[in-house]
């Protein structure tokens, strides 16, 4: 039968260098499986979609953090210019 268990799913993620930790990948696997059983095509497909959403979430957080840092620097610079 064509099914993917948790071990195979983790190997797939490692082979494709998916930059999420083991706990997050396990959570995704379990949330997309039926009673924590191996994935059939539809569950595997849904898991890949969730991985994509999680990666976008992580990247979005990184961008927001960087924007916050830039805004702080700009405010600091503007204040220094006002004081000079």
C-alpha positions in Angstrom: 0.0 0.0 0.0 1.2 3.5 -0.7 1.3 5.1 2.7 3.8 7.4 4.5 4.5 6.8 8.2 6.0 9.4 10.6 9.5 8.1 10.1 9.2 8.3 6.3 7.7 11.7 6.6 10.6 12.9 8.7 13.1 11.4 6.2 11.3 13.2 3.4 11.5 16.5 5.3 15.2 15.9 6.0 15.9 15.0 2.3 14.3 18.2 1.1 16.0 20.3 3.8 12.7 21.6 5.3 13.9 24.0 8.0 11.4 23.1 10.7 12.2 21.3 13.9 11.2 17.7 14.6 8.5 18.7 17.1 6.8 21.0 14.6 7.0 18.4 11.8 5.6 15.7 14.1 2.8 18.1 15.1 2.0 18.7 11.4 2.1 15.0 10.6 -0.3 14.2 13.5 -2.7 17.1 12.7 -3.0 16.0 9.1 -3.3 12.2 9.8 -6.4 10.3 10.6 -6.1 8.9 14.1 -2.3 9.3 13.9 -2.1 6.6 11.2 0.2 6.7 8.2 -0.7 9.2 5.5 -2.3 8.3 2.3 -1.9 10.7 -0.6 -4.5 13.2 0.6 -3.1 13.5 4.1 0.4 13.8 2.8 -0.7 16.5 0.4 -2.3 18.4 3.2 0.8 18.0 5.4 2.9 19.6 2.6 0.5 22.5 2.5 0.8 23.0 6.2 4.6 22.9 6.0 4.3 25.7 3.4 2.0 27.7 5.7 4.4 27.3 8.6 7.4 28.3 6.6 5.6 31.4 5.4 4.6 32.2 9.0 8.2 31.9 10.1 9.5 34.1 7.3 6.7 36.6 8.0 7.8 36.8 11.7 11.4 37.3 10.6 10.5 40.1 8.3 8.3 41.8 11.0 11.2 41.5 13.5 13.6 43.1 11.0 11.2 45.9 10.2 10.8 46.6 13.9 14.6 46.8 14.2 14.8 49.2 11.3 12.0 51.4 12.7 13.8 51.7 16.0 17.0 52.7 14.3 15.2 55.3 12.2 13.5 56.8 15.2 16.8 56.9 17.1 18.5 58.6 14.2 15.6 61.1 13.8 15.8 61.9 17.5 19.6 62.4 17.3 19.2 64.7 14.4 16.6 66.8 16.3 19.0 67.1 19.3 21.9 68.3 17.1 
